[in-house]
Structure formats: structure tokens, C-alpha cells
Amino acid sequence: MTAIDELTESFSRLPGIGRKSAGRLVNYILKADASWVNRFARQLESLQQKIHACPVCGSWTEAERCSICSDILRDHSVICVVEQPQDVNTIESVHEFTGVFHVLGGVIAPLDGIGPDQLRIAQLIERISEGDVREIIIATNPTVEGDTTALYLQRLLSQKENIKVTRLASGLPVGGDLEYADKLTLARSFRGRTQF
């Protein structure tokens, strides 16, 4: 296997990148300025050393705690529960939500061997018991697994007193991902969320 084939194979493992797109990326890199390629390689190499999960919410950060969890102006009594760290960025881009986040790190998917114990649900319960939380917004993707996870969380959290559990309203396409939702649809979903 040649160096081109190896790099093409590596790029094709990235989500949304097929073999043709991976080949185009490799050819672009071969023609690019050497200083840019070296800087790009250093950035990739140091990414996992610089970035880690926020110990509070689970989102990506370079600091000890992420900027959202550290922001005293945000409403820490409202927690939006999402599947992945990139969902935080998607929701933040709408500028509609002023609370804080909790990243589960996935969804309940029994066929893939992922149960509630593999997700950051225990940490969510701990945050609720430690703080003055009044609302949990469940913003899992509208998929079978996302809905299963939302239902599980709703049942688990319904036992907690004085906590309103809501789910993002319709408007998000069934089977779609938050990452691909347009800003207007996401904003309307937040404004029209409903209680379980």
C-alpha cells in the first residue's frame, strides 16, 4: 500500500467522507504549501493533547471547565441534554438558549450494546442533586435511539420533585441529526418545546 493509499484510507474513515472525497483531500494536500501542511499536521497531532471533555458537562474544552459551565451569566438551573459535544455548538449557534448543557456521549442503542450505564446519565443525576435545577430539556436527535433515550430520561427524571422535563418541539425532521438542522428550525424547536 502506498502513502497515498494509506492517507486516502485514513481520510475515508472520517464521517461523511467517502473514498472519492478522501482521494481529493489527499491530492489537495500534495499540492498545498508545505508550511500549511506541516502546521495542519501539528494541529492534528496535538488535538487530543489540548482538548478534553469538560468535567461538568462533557463538552469539548481546552480550559479546565468549558466556557459555558464557567459563565456565571448563564442560567444554571436549566440543563439541555444532548447526545454529542458537537450538538452543543449547533444549539449555541442559534443564540436562543441561555442555560447550560449536559453531553450524554451517545444514546441508548441495545443492538450496539450501548445501555444507560455507558452514557453520562449518572453524572446528570449527580448534577441535578447538587444544584438548583428547575428544568431539563432533552435534545436528543429525533431517531429511534434518540427517542428511546429521551423516554428513559423522562421516566428517570419524573421521580425528581420540582423539575420540569421538556423535549424539543417538532420541527426537527424525524431521522435527522441536530448537527444538520437549520438555525430557524432549531430556534422554533426551542421556543415550542413541550413537557412530557
C-alpha positions as CSV (number, residue, x, y, z in Angstrom):
1,M,0.0,0.0,0.0
2,T,1.4,3.4,-1.0
3,A,1.5,6.5,1.2
4,I,-1.3,8.0,-0.9
5,D,-3.4,4.9,-0.4
6,E,-2.8,4.9,3.4
7,L,-3.8,8.5,3.7
8,T,-6.8,8.1,1.5
9,E,-7.9,5.1,3.7
10,S,-7.4,7.3,6.8
11,F,-9.5,10.2,5.5
12,S,-12.2,7.8,4.3
13,R,-12.7,6.7,7.9
14,L,-13.9,10.2,8.8
15,P,-17.7,10.6,8.9
16,G,-19.2,11.9,5.7
17,I,-16.0,11.3,3.7
18,G,-16.2,8.6,1.0
19,R,-13.2,7.2,-0.9
20,K,-13.5,9.7,-3.7
21,S,-13.6,12.7,-1.3
22,A,-10.7,11.2,0.6
23,G,-8.7,11.0,-2.6
24,R,-9.5,14.6,-3.4
25,L,-8.3,15.7,0.1
26,V,-5.0,13.7,-0.4
27,N,-4.4,15.3,-3.8
28,Y,-5.1,18.8,-2.3
29,I,-2.6,18.2,0.5
30,L,0.0,17.0,-2.0
31,K,-0.3,20.3,-4.0
32,A,-0.6,22.6,-0.9
33,D,2.1,24.8,0.5
34,A,4.5,22.7,2.7
35,S,4.3,25.2,5.6
36,W,0.5,24.9,5.7
37,V,0.7,21.0,5.5
38,N,3.2,21.0,8.4
39,R,1.0,23.3,10.5
40,F,-2.1,21.2,9.7
41,A,-0.2,18.0,10.7
42,R,0.9,19.6,14.0
43,Q,-2.7,20.7,14.7
44,L,-3.9,17.2,14.2
45,E,-1.1,15.7,16.3
46,S,-1.8,18.0,19.2
47,L,-5.6,18.0,19.1
48,Q,-6.2,15.2,21.6
49,Q,-3.5,16.6,23.9
50,K,-5.0,20.0,24.0
51,I,-8.7,19.2,24.0
52,H,-10.6,17.2,26.7
53,A,-14.1,16.7,28.0
54,C,-15.4,19.3,30.4
55,P,-15.7,17.6,33.8
56,V,-19.1,19.3,34.4
57,C,-21.0,18.9,31.1
58,G,-18.9,16.6,28.9
59,S,-18.4,19.1,26.1
60,W,-15.0,19.7,24.5
61,T,-12.7,22.4,26.0
62,E,-9.1,23.4,26.3
63,A,-9.6,25.0,29.7
64,E,-10.3,23.2,33.0
65,R,-14.0,23.8,32.5
66,C,-15.8,24.9,29.3
67,S,-16.7,28.5,28.8
68,I,-20.5,27.7,29.1
69,C,-20.1,26.0,32.5
70,S,-17.8,28.8,33.7
71,D,-20.2,31.6,32.6
72,I,-22.0,32.9,35.7
73,L,-24.4,34.9,33.5
74,R,-25.9,31.7,32.1
75,D,-29.0,30.1,33.7
76,H,-27.5,27.1,35.5
77,S,-31.0,26.0,36.6
78,V,-31.8,24.9,33.1
79,I,-29.8,22.0,31.6
80,C,-30.1,21.0,28.0
81,V,-29.2,17.3,27.5
82,V,-27.6,16.5,24.1
83,E,-26.0,13.4,22.6
84,Q,-22.6,14.6,21.5
85,P,-20.3,17.6,22.1
86,Q,-20.9,18.9,18.5
87,D,-24.6,19.3,19.4
88,V,-23.6,22.0,21.9
89,N,-22.1,24.1,19.1
90,T,-25.1,23.5,16.9
91,I,-27.5,24.8,19.6
92,E,-25.2,27.7,20.6
93,S,-25.1,28.9,17.0
94,V,-28.9,29.7,17.3
95,H,-28.4,32.1,20.2
96,E,-31.8,31.0,21.6
97,F,-30.7,29.0,24.7
98,T,-29.2,30.7,27.8
99,G,-28.9,27.7,30.1
100,V,-26.1,25.1,30.4
101,F,-25.6,21.7,28.7
102,H,-25.0,18.1,29.6
103,V,-23.5,15.7,27.0
104,L,-24.5,12.1,27.2
105,G,-21.8,10.8,24.9
106,G,-24.3,8.8,22.8
107,V,-27.7,7.2,23.0
108,I,-29.2,4.0,24.3
109,A,-28.7,1.5,21.5
110,P,-29.2,-2.1,22.7
111,L,-28.3,-3.6,19.2
112,D,-24.9,-1.8,19.5
113,G,-24.5,-2.9,23.1
114,I,-25.0,0.6,24.5
115,G,-27.1,0.8,27.6
116,P,-27.8,3.6,30.1
117,D,-24.6,2.7,32.1
118,Q,-22.4,3.5,29.1
119,L,-23.8,7.1,28.9
120,R,-23.2,10.1,31.2
121,I,-26.6,9.7,32.9
122,A,-25.2,9.1,36.4
123,Q,-23.3,12.4,36.1
124,L,-26.6,14.2,35.1
125,I,-28.4,12.8,38.1
126,E,-25.4,14.0,40.3
127,R,-25.6,17.5,38.8
128,I,-29.3,17.6,39.5
129,S,-28.9,16.5,43.1
130,E,-26.1,19.0,43.7
131,G,-27.6,22.1,42.1
132,D,-30.8,24.1,42.0
133,V,-32.1,22.7,38.7
134,R,-35.6,23.5,37.7
135,E,-35.8,22.3,34.1
136,I,-34.2,19.6,32.0
137,I,-34.5,20.0,28.2
138,I,-34.0,16.7,26.4
139,A,-32.5,17.5,23.0
140,T,-31.6,14.1,21.7
141,N,-31.9,13.5,17.9
142,P,-35.4,12.5,16.7
143,T,-34.3,8.9,15.9
144,V,-35.5,5.6,17.4
145,E,-32.4,5.6,19.6
146,G,-32.7,9.3,20.5
147,D,-36.4,8.9,21.3
148,T,-35.6,5.8,23.4
149,T,-33.0,7.7,25.4
150,A,-35.4,10.7,25.8
151,L,-38.1,8.4,27.1
152,Y,-35.7,6.7,29.5
153,L,-34.5,10.0,30.9
154,Q,-38.1,11.3,31.2
155,R,-39.1,8.3,33.3
156,L,-36.0,8.5,35.4
157,L,-36.3,12.3,36.0
158,S,-40.1,12.3,36.6
159,Q,-39.3,10.9,40.1
160,K,-37.4,14.1,40.9
161,E,-39.6,16.8,42.6
162,N,-39.8,20.3,41.3
163,I,-38.0,19.5,38.0
164,K,-39.8,20.2,34.7
165,V,-38.7,17.8,32.0
166,T,-39.2,19.0,28.4
167,R,-38.3,17.8,24.9
168,L,-37.5,19.9,21.9
169,A,-40.7,20.5,19.9
170,S,-41.5,19.2,16.5
171,G,-39.8,20.9,13.6
172,L,-36.7,18.8,13.7
173,P,-37.0,16.1,11.0
174,V,-37.5,12.5,12.1
175,G,-34.4,10.6,11.5
176,G,-32.3,13.8,11.2
177,D,-29.4,15.0,13.3
178,L,-29.2,18.3,15.3
179,E,-25.9,19.0,13.5
180,Y,-27.7,19.3,10.2
181,A,-30.8,21.3,11.3
182,D,-31.1,24.9,10.1
183,K,-31.0,27.6,12.7
184,L,-34.6,28.7,12.2
185,T,-35.9,25.2,12.7
186,L,-33.8,24.7,15.8
187,A,-34.9,28.1,17.2
188,R,-38.5,27.2,16.7
189,S,-38.0,23.8,18.3
190,F,-36.6,25.5,21.4
191,R,-39.5,28.0,21.7
192,G,-42.1,25.3,21.2
193,R,-40.7,22.6,23.4
194,T,-43.3,20.6,25.4
195,Q,-43.4,18.9,28.7
196,F,-43.5,15.1,28.8
